[in-house]
Amino acid sequence: MKKIYVFAGVAVLAMGLTYCSSSKKASKTAAVPKTTYSNVSTVIAGNCAPCHIPSKGGNKKPYDNYANVKADIDKVIHRIELNPTDKGFMPFKKTEKLPPDVIAVFKKFKEDGALEN
């Protein structure tokens, strides 16, 4: 009789663990939010001002609007990935590249389709 109770207990435990395992799998496959201009504009404001933000005194092509960033995203990514000693390196007059996680925001924006919102 004890064997039946032990077997039943093990079966219930195995079923319970199976359900816990599948819920973890479901959370891993949850959709990752897409990167939009809103995300990129925050990075631009923090790293590209004042040159590319006209209201802050910049005189370069403005990236304070979606249309310009979308049109130039390939060029922006190329220039921020250059080495500081390369011609065309951005951010201008900086001696270090932007951190990899900041560059990743621009790349993800492009990969996600350069969405406005």
Secondary structure as the mmCIF struct_conf table of DSSP 4:
data_model
#
loop_
_struct_conf.conf_type_id
_struct_conf.id
_struct_conf.beg_label_comp_id
_struct_conf.beg_label_asym_id
_struct_conf.beg_label_seq_id
_struct_conf.end_label_comp_id
_struct_conf.end_label_asym_id
_struct_conf.end_label_seq_id
HELX_RH_AL_P HELX_RH_AL_P1 LYS A 2 LYS A 28
TURN_TY1_P TURN_TY1_P1 THR A 29 THR A 29
BEND BEND1 ALA A 30 ALA A 30
HELX_LH_PP_P HELX_LH_PP_P1 ALA A 31 THR A 35
STRN STRN1 THR A 36 THR A 36
HELX_RH_AL_P HELX_RH_AL_P2 TYR A 37 ASN A 47
TURN_TY1_P TURN_TY1_P2 CYS A 48 HIS A 52
HELX_RH_3T_P HELX_RH_3T_P1 PRO A 54 LYS A 56
TURN_TY1_P TURN_TY1_P3 GLY A 57 GLY A 57
BEND BEND2 LYS A 60 LYS A 60
BEND BEND3 ASP A 64 ASN A 65
HELX_RH_AL_P HELX_RH_AL_P3 TYR A 66 GLU A 81
BEND BEND4 LEU A 82 LEU A 82
TURN_TY1_P TURN_TY1_P4 PRO A 84 THR A 85
BEND BEND5 ASP A 86 ASP A 86
TURN_TY1_P TURN_TY1_P5 LYS A 87 GLY A 88
BEND BEND6 MET A 90 PRO A 91
TURN_TY1_P TURN_TY1_P6 PHE A 92 LYS A 93
BEND BEND7 THR A 95 GLU A 96
HELX_LH_PP_P HELX_LH_PP_P2 LYS A 97 PRO A 99
HELX_RH_AL_P HELX_RH_AL_P4 PRO A 100 GLU A 111
TURN_TY1_P TURN_TY1_P7 ASP A 112 GLY A 113
STRN STRN2 LEU A 115 LEU A 115
#
